[in-house]
């Protein structure tokens, strides 16, 4: 073990844990992980819904999404430096606020992480069912789950190497679309010129409308936050986790805005899409014909089903591992494979859940539930920064107040506004999930009279 890895393991012992997972990930690995999780071509799968809700201003919704997520990425960076351990918001809130709040934060984030694999498999299954109808969508879901579970089971290094290949393919699909789209626009297709109409239409603008679209577009951004779940497998977590989180957000967010801008130029009237599920494929057909439509659909299926599914399973298995290790989840979820050094029982558990949920719940409801969990977790994250640095550590000089109070407060307000614009059904399901978490936390702590077992 290198000196850097020994130091990281020593830092982990400060928090009462032993180094069980293999430290093998570099900044590049974490960056690729976040980029794969966010999916560089993610808007292709939900473009029809975002452009419809935003009245044809999808790039604006994604731009607002970047602004909203910048402050959240900064808060992840602050907390990953203070607590370079697995568990993400669960660990940050547990140690930055208190263990009871931490479990509640982790519980809310579970609604995001545990449903994301099912959601991405469902999107991929529908995409492939349209191209290759002999296998039903649930058959594709099962195939994706088996492949990704096998890769994650074998170890984080294999997952990282697979990520690189998938990222190259996704970027190839994106570059192909961009080149063909630019040529088509220059030839007069769609707008036939580069205008600001896809970004700004004063006559159709409504803040509530665009923010509602942003609450859906946020689904594409989810993933940069999951980098923090790999802190115990990173070689220098205090330095590279936050850096990779912010870098992934800016790189992929810029690609989101650019590709939706081109789509808006190619197909100016968003009301004429026949099916929102296949809207971007129709844009690709208009720009380049059947071959580009098939490539974009295949790229979406692979990106969501293999790329996003692979890293999503890795993220939720680490969160479950962390909560189980703290005795707040069943003990079997914290078992580590003796050879591959992976939380293999959590990985298998997530695989079963993904198949079950992906075949039983509709895509729109799944997406709404995922966003509720993620945004609620982000709210806890911002509070954790203020609590840890300003209240506990009393860092109240001018620079610290900007970093640890003002910026998290701005982030909290933006996320809360987006959260308020979620669909009512999503909030209803989300609050029911939080109620279950409250009852479970009360049971585990004798109605909050005791600390969770790991913090006694």
C-alpha positions as CSV (number, residue, x, y, z in Angstrom):
1,X,0.0,0.0,0.0
2,X,1.4,3.4,-1.0
3,X,2.1,6.1,1.6
4,X,-0.9,8.1,0.2
5,X,-3.2,5.1,0.7
6,X,-1.9,4.5,4.2
7,X,-2.6,8.1,5.1
8,X,-6.1,7.8,3.7
9,X,-6.7,4.6,5.7
10,X,-5.4,6.4,8.8
11,X,-7.8,9.2,8.2
12,X,-10.6,6.7,8.0
13,X,-9.7,5.3,11.4
14,X,-10.2,8.7,12.9
15,X,-13.9,8.3,12.3
16,X,-14.0,4.8,13.8
17,X,-13.8,2.7,10.7
18,X,-11.3,0.3,9.2
19,X,-10.2,0.4,5.6
20,X,-12.1,-2.5,4.0
21,X,-12.7,-1.2,0.4
22,X,-9.9,-1.1,-2.1
23,X,-8.3,2.4,-2.6
24,X,-7.7,2.4,-6.4
25,X,-9.4,5.5,-7.8
26,X,-7.7,8.6,-9.1
27,X,-9.1,12.0,-10.0
28,X,-9.6,10.8,-13.6
29,X,-11.5,7.8,-12.4
30,X,-13.8,9.9,-10.2
31,X,-14.3,12.4,-13.0
32,X,-15.2,9.7,-15.5
33,X,-17.5,8.1,-12.9
34,X,-19.4,11.4,-12.4
35,X,-19.6,12.1,-16.1
36,X,-20.9,8.6,-16.8
37,X,-23.5,8.9,-14.0
38,X,-24.7,12.2,-15.3
39,X,-24.8,10.7,-18.9
40,X,-23.4,13.2,-21.5
41,X,-26.4,12.5,-23.7
42,X,-29.0,12.4,-20.9
43,X,-31.2,15.1,-22.4
44,X,-31.8,12.8,-25.4
45,X,-33.9,10.6,-23.2
46,X,-36.2,13.2,-21.6
47,X,-35.9,16.1,-24.1
48,X,-39.5,15.9,-25.2
49,X,-40.8,16.4,-21.6
50,X,-38.4,19.2,-20.7
51,X,-39.0,21.2,-23.9
52,X,-42.7,20.8,-23.6
53,X,-42.9,22.0,-20.0
54,X,-40.5,24.9,-20.6
55,X,-42.4,26.0,-23.7
56,X,-39.5,25.3,-26.0
57,X,-36.8,26.7,-23.8
58,X,-35.0,23.5,-22.7
59,X,-31.5,25.1,-22.8
60,X,-32.7,27.7,-20.4
61,X,-34.0,25.0,-18.0
62,X,-30.6,23.3,-18.2
63,X,-28.7,26.5,-17.6
64,X,-30.7,27.2,-14.5
65,X,-30.0,23.7,-13.5
66,X,-26.2,24.3,-13.7
67,X,-26.5,27.4,-11.6
68,X,-28.6,25.6,-9.0
69,X,-26.1,22.7,-8.8
70,X,-23.0,24.8,-8.6
71,X,-23.8,25.7,-5.0
72,X,-24.6,22.1,-4.2
73,X,-21.3,20.9,-5.8
74,X,-19.4,23.4,-3.6
75,X,-21.1,22.1,-0.5
76,X,-20.2,18.5,-1.5
77,X,-16.6,19.7,-1.9
78,X,-16.6,21.3,1.6
79,X,-18.0,18.3,3.3
80,X,-15.8,15.7,1.4
81,X,-12.8,17.6,2.8
82,X,-14.1,17.5,6.3
83,X,-15.4,13.9,6.2
84,X,-13.6,11.8,3.5
85,X,-15.7,8.7,4.1
86,X,-18.4,6.8,2.2
87,X,-22.1,7.5,2.7
88,X,-22.4,10.9,1.0
89,X,-25.1,13.1,2.6
90,X,-25.8,10.5,5.2
91,X,-22.3,10.7,6.6
92,X,-22.1,14.5,6.2
93,X,-25.3,15.2,8.1
94,X,-24.6,12.6,10.7
95,X,-21.3,14.2,11.6
96,X,-22.0,17.7,10.6
97,X,-25.4,18.1,12.4
98,X,-26.3,15.0,14.5
99,X,-26.8,11.2,13.8
100,X,-30.6,11.3,13.9
101,X,-30.7,14.0,11.3
102,X,-28.0,12.1,9.4
103,X,-30.0,9.0,9.1
104,X,-33.1,11.0,8.0
105,X,-30.9,12.6,5.3
106,X,-29.6,9.3,4.2
107,X,-33.1,7.9,4.1
108,X,-34.3,10.7,1.8
109,X,-31.3,10.2,-0.4
110,X,-32.1,6.5,-0.6
111,X,-35.3,7.4,-2.5
112,X,-33.0,8.8,-5.1
113,X,-30.2,6.3,-5.2
114,X,-32.2,3.1,-4.8
115,X,-34.6,4.1,-7.6
116,X,-32.1,5.5,-10.1
117,X,-31.0,2.1,-11.3
118,X,-34.6,1.0,-12.0
119,X,-35.3,4.3,-13.8
120,X,-32.3,4.2,-16.1
121,X,-33.0,0.5,-16.9
122,X,-36.6,1.4,-17.8
123,X,-35.5,4.3,-20.1
124,X,-33.0,2.0,-21.8
125,X,-35.5,-0.9,-22.1
126,X,-38.1,1.3,-23.8
127,X,-35.4,2.6,-26.2
128,X,-34.3,-0.9,-27.2
129,X,-37.8,-2.3,-27.4
130,X,-38.6,0.3,-30.0
131,X,-35.6,-0.8,-32.1
132,X,-35.6,-4.5,-31.3
133,X,-39.1,-5.4,-30.4
134,X,-38.7,-9.2,-30.1
135,X,-37.6,-8.7,-26.5
136,X,-40.0,-6.9,-24.2
137,X,-38.7,-3.9,-22.1
138,X,-38.6,-6.0,-18.9
139,X,-36.3,-8.5,-20.7
140,X,-33.9,-5.7,-21.5
141,X,-34.0,-4.5,-17.9
142,X,-33.1,-8.0,-16.7
143,X,-30.2,-8.2,-19.1
144,X,-28.8,-4.8,-18.1
145,X,-29.0,-5.7,-14.4
146,X,-27.2,-9.0,-14.9
147,X,-24.3,-7.4,-16.8
148,X,-23.9,-4.4,-14.5
149,X,-24.1,-6.5,-11.4
150,X,-21.4,-8.8,-12.6
151,X,-19.1,-5.9,-13.3
152,X,-19.7,-4.2,-10.0
153,X,-19.3,-7.5,-8.2
154,X,-15.8,-8.0,-9.6
155,X,-14.4,-4.7,-8.2
156,X,-14.3,-1.0,-8.5
157,X,-11.3,-1.1,-10.8
158,X,-13.2,-3.1,-13.4
159,X,-16.1,-0.6,-13.0
160,X,-13.7,2.3,-13.6
161,X,-12.2,0.7,-16.7
162,X,-15.7,-0.1,-18.1
163,X,-16.7,3.6,-17.5
164,X,-13.9,4.8,-19.8
165,X,-15.1,2.7,-22.7
166,X,-18.7,3.8,-22.2
167,X,-17.8,7.4,-21.9
168,X,-15.9,7.3,-25.2
169,X,-18.9,5.7,-26.9
170,X,-21.4,8.3,-25.5
171,X,-19.1,11.2,-26.6
172,X,-18.9,9.6,-30.1
173,X,-22.7,9.6,-30.3
174,X,-22.8,13.2,-29.1
175,X,-20.1,14.4,-31.5
176,X,-21.9,12.7,-34.4
177,X,-25.1,14.4,-33.6
178,X,-23.5,17.8,-33.1
179,X,-21.7,17.7,-36.5
180,X,-24.7,16.5,-38.4
181,X,-27.0,19.0,-36.6
182,X,-24.6,21.9,-37.4
183,X,-24.5,21.0,-41.1
184,X,-28.3,20.6,-41.3
185,X,-28.8,24.0,-39.7
186,X,-26.3,25.7,-42.1
187,X,-28.3,24.0,-44.9
188,X,-31.5,25.7,-43.7
189,X,-33.1,22.9,-41.7
190,X,-35.4,24.1,-38.9
191,X,-34.5,27.7,-38.0
192,X,-31.8,27.7,-40.6
193,X,-29.9,30.2,-38.5
194,X,-28.4,30.5,-35.0
195,X,-30.8,32.4,-32.9
196,X,-31.6,32.7,-29.2
197,X,-35.2,31.4,-29.6
198,X,-34.4,28.0,-28.0
199,X,-33.0,29.8,-25.0
200,X,-35.3,32.8,-24.6
201,X,-38.8,33.4,-25.9
202,X,-40.2,36.5,-24.0
203,X,-43.7,35.9,-25.2
204,X,-43.8,32.4,-23.7
205,X,-41.7,32.9,-20.6
206,X,-43.0,32.1,-17.1
207,X,-40.6,31.7,-14.2
208,X,-42.8,29.0,-12.6
209,X,-43.0,27.1,-15.9
210,X,-39.3,27.2,-16.5
211,X,-38.6,26.2,-12.9
212,X,-41.0,23.3,-13.2
213,X,-39.0,22.2,-16.3
214,X,-35.8,22.7,-14.3
215,X,-37.1,20.3,-11.6
216,X,-37.4,17.7,-14.3
217,X,-34.1,18.6,-16.0
218,X,-32.4,18.1,-12.6
219,X,-32.7,14.4,-13.3
220,X,-30.0,14.8,-15.9
221,X,-27.6,16.4,-13.4
222,X,-27.9,13.7,-10.8
223,X,-24.7,11.8,-10.6
224,X,-22.0,14.4,-9.8
225,X,-23.1,14.1,-6.2
226,X,-22.6,10.3,-6.2
227,X,-18.8,10.8,-6.6
228,X,-18.8,11.3,-2.8
229,X,-20.0,7.8,-2.2
230,X,-16.6,6.5,-3.5
231,X,-14.5,8.5,-0.9
232,X,-13.2,5.3,0.7
233,X,-12.0,3.9,-2.6
234,X,-10.2,7.1,-3.7
235,X,-6.5,7.5,-3.3
236,X,-6.6,11.0,-1.9
237,X,-10.3,11.7,-1.1
238,X,-9.8,15.1,0.6
239,X,-8.2,16.6,-2.5
240,X,-9.9,14.8,-5.4
241,X,-13.5,14.1,-4.5
242,X,-14.6,17.8,-4.4
243,X,-12.5,18.7,-7.4
244,X,-14.0,15.8,-9.5
245,X,-17.5,16.8,-8.3
246,X,-17.3,20.4,-9.5
247,X,-15.5,19.5,-12.8
248,X,-18.1,16.9,-13.8
249,X,-20.9,19.3,-13.2
250,X,-19.4,22.0,-15.4
251,X,-18.3,19.7,-18.2
252,X,-21.5,17.7,-18.6
253,X,-23.8,20.7,-17.8
254,X,-22.3,22.6,-20.7
255,X,-22.9,19.6,-23.0
256,X,-26.6,19.5,-21.9
257,X,-27.1,23.1,-22.8
258,X,-25.4,22.8,-26.2
259,X,-27.2,19.7,-27.5
260,X,-30.6,21.0,-26.4
261,X,-29.9,24.3,-28.1
262,X,-29.2,22.5,-31.4
263,X,-32.3,20.4,-31.0
264,X,-34.4,23.6,-30.5
265,X,-32.9,25.1,-33.6
266,X,-33.6,22.0,-35.7
267,X,-37.2,21.6,-34.4
268,X,-38.5,25.1,-33.4
269,X,-42.1,24.1,-32.7
270,X,-42.0,21.7,-29.8
271,X,-45.8,21.3,-29.9
272,X,-45.5,19.1,-33.0
273,X,-43.7,16.2,-31.5
274,X,-45.9,13.1,-31.7
275,X,-44.4,11.4,-28.7
276,X,-42.3,13.1,-26.0
277,X,-40.5,9.8,-25.2
278,X,-39.0,9.8,-28.7
279,X,-38.8,13.5,-29.4
280,X,-35.0,13.7,-29.6
281,X,-34.9,10.7,-31.9
282,X,-37.3,12.6,-34.2
283,X,-34.9,15.6,-34.2
284,X,-32.0,13.3,-35.1
285,X,-34.1,11.8,-37.9
286,X,-34.7,15.3,-39.3
287,X,-31.0,16.2,-39.1
288,X,-29.4,13.1,-40.5
289,X,-31.9,10.4,-41.4
290,X,-32.5,6.9,-40.1
291,X,-28.9,6.2,-39.3
292,X,-28.6,9.1,-36.9
293,X,-31.9,8.3,-35.3
294,X,-30.8,4.7,-34.7
295,X,-27.4,5.8,-33.4
296,X,-28.9,8.3,-31.0
297,X,-31.5,5.8,-29.7
298,X,-28.8,3.1,-29.3
299,X,-26.5,5.6,-27.6
300,X,-29.3,6.5,-25.2
301,X,-30.0,2.8,-24.4
302,X,-26.4,2.0,-23.8
303,X,-25.7,5.3,-21.9
304,X,-28.7,4.8,-19.5
305,X,-28.8,1.0,-19.4
306,X,-25.1,0.2,-19.1
307,X,-23.2,3.4,-18.3
308,X,-25.7,5.1,-15.9
309,X,-26.9,1.8,-14.5
310,X,-23.4,0.6,-13.7
311,X,-22.4,3.6,-11.7
312,X,-25.9,3.9,-10.1
313,X,-25.6,0.4,-8.7
314,X,-22.1,1.2,-7.4
315,X,-23.3,4.4,-5.7
316,X,-26.3,2.9,-3.9
317,X,-24.4,-0.2,-2.8
318,X,-21.9,2.1,-1.1
319,X,-24.6,4.1,0.6
320,X,-26.3,1.0,1.9
321,X,-22.9,-0.4,2.9
322,X,-22.2,2.8,5.0
323,X,-25.6,2.8,6.7
324,X,-25.4,-0.9,7.4
325,X,-21.9,-0.5,8.8
326,X,-23.4,2.0,11.3
327,X,-26.0,-0.6,12.2
328,X,-28.8,1.5,10.8
329,X,-29.6,-1.0,8.0
330,X,-29.6,-4.9,8.1
331,X,-26.1,-6.2,8.8
332,X,-25.8,-8.3,5.6
333,X,-25.6,-5.2,3.5
334,X,-22.2,-4.3,4.9
335,X,-20.6,-7.6,4.0
336,X,-17.4,-7.1,1.9
337,X,-16.2,-9.7,-0.6
338,X,-12.9,-11.2,0.7
339,X,-11.4,-11.3,-2.8
340,X,-12.8,-8.4,-4.7
341,X,-13.2,-6.0,-1.8
342,X,-16.6,-4.9,-2.9
343,X,-19.9,-4.6,-0.9
344,X,-21.2,-7.5,-2.8
345,X,-24.4,-8.2,-0.8
346,X,-25.5,-4.6,-1.2
347,X,-24.8,-4.9,-4.9
348,X,-26.9,-8.0,-5.2
349,X,-29.7,-6.5,-3.2
350,X,-29.8,-3.4,-5.4
351,X,-30.0,-5.7,-8.5
352,X,-33.1,-7.4,-7.2
353,X,-34.7,-4.1,-6.3
354,X,-34.0,-2.6,-9.7
355,X,-35.6,-5.5,-11.6
356,X,-38.7,-5.4,-9.3
357,X,-39.3,-1.6,-9.4
358,X,-38.4,-1.2,-13.1
359,X,-41.1,-3.6,-14.1
360,X,-43.8,-2.3,-11.7
361,X,-43.6,1.5,-11.7
362,X,-44.1,4.0,-14.6
363,X,-41.2,6.1,-15.8
364,X,-42.8,9.5,-15.0
365,X,-43.5,8.5,-11.4
366,X,-40.1,7.0,-11.0
367,X,-38.4,10.2,-12.3
368,X,-40.4,12.4,-9.9
369,X,-39.7,10.2,-6.9
370,X,-35.9,10.2,-7.7
371,X,-35.9,14.0,-7.9
372,X,-37.7,14.4,-4.6
373,X,-35.1,12.2,-2.9
374,X,-32.1,13.9,-4.4
375,X,-33.3,17.5,-3.8
376,X,-34.3,16.7,-0.2
377,X,-30.8,15.2,0.3
378,X,-29.3,18.4,-1.1
379,X,-31.2,20.5,1.4
380,X,-29.7,18.5,4.2
381,X,-26.3,18.9,2.7
382,X,-26.3,22.7,2.7
383,X,-27.5,22.7,6.3
384,X,-24.6,20.3,7.2
385,X,-22.0,22.8,5.9
386,X,-23.4,25.6,8.0
387,X,-23.7,23.5,11.1
388,X,-20.3,21.9,10.9
389,X,-18.1,24.9,9.9
390,X,-20.0,27.9,11.3
391,X,-21.8,26.6,14.4
392,X,-19.5,23.8,15.5
393,X,-16.1,24.9,14.4
394,X,-17.0,28.6,14.8
395,X,-15.3,29.7,11.5
396,X,-16.8,33.2,11.4
397,X,-14.3,35.4,9.7
398,X,-15.4,37.2,6.5
399,X,-14.0,34.6,4.1
400,X,-15.4,31.7,6.1
401,X,-18.9,33.2,6.3
402,X,-19.0,33.5,2.5
403,X,-17.8,29.9,2.0
404,X,-19.7,28.2,4.8
405,X,-22.8,30.4,5.3
406,X,-23.6,32.6,2.3
407,X,-23.0,30.1,-0.5
408,X,-24.7,27.2,1.2
409,X,-27.7,29.5,2.0
410,X,-28.0,30.5,-1.6
411,X,-27.8,26.9,-2.6
412,X,-30.4,25.9,-0.1
413,X,-32.8,28.6,-1.4
414,X,-32.4,27.6,-5.0
415,X,-32.8,23.9,-4.4
416,X,-35.8,24.6,-2.2
417,X,-37.5,26.7,-4.9
418,X,-36.9,23.9,-7.5
419,X,-38.1,21.4,-4.9
420,X,-41.4,23.3,-4.5
421,X,-41.9,23.1,-8.2
422,X,-41.9,19.3,-8.2
423,X,-45.1,17.6,-9.3
424,X,-47.6,17.2,-6.5
425,X,-47.6,13.4,-6.9
426,X,-43.8,13.4,-6.3
427,X,-44.1,15.3,-3.1
428,X,-46.9,13.1,-1.9
429,X,-44.9,9.9,-2.5
430,X,-41.8,11.6,-1.1
431,X,-43.4,12.7,2.1
432,X,-44.8,9.2,2.6
433,X,-41.2,7.8,2.2
434,X,-39.9,10.4,4.8
435,X,-42.7,9.4,7.2
436,X,-41.6,5.8,7.0
437,X,-38.0,6.9,7.6
438,X,-39.1,9.0,10.7
439,X,-40.9,6.0,12.2
440,X,-37.9,3.7,11.5
441,X,-35.4,6.2,13.0
442,X,-37.6,6.6,16.1
443,X,-37.7,2.8,16.5
444,X,-33.9,2.4,16.1
445,X,-33.2,5.2,18.7
446,X,-36.1,4.5,21.1
447,X,-37.9,7.7,19.9
448,X,-34.6,9.7,19.7
449,X,-33.6,9.1,23.3
450,X,-30.5,7.2,22.1
451,X,-27.9,7.8,19.5
452,X,-27.7,5.4,16.6
453,X,-25.5,2.4,17.5
454,X,-22.4,3.5,15.6
455,X,-22.4,6.9,17.4
456,X,-22.8,5.8,21.0
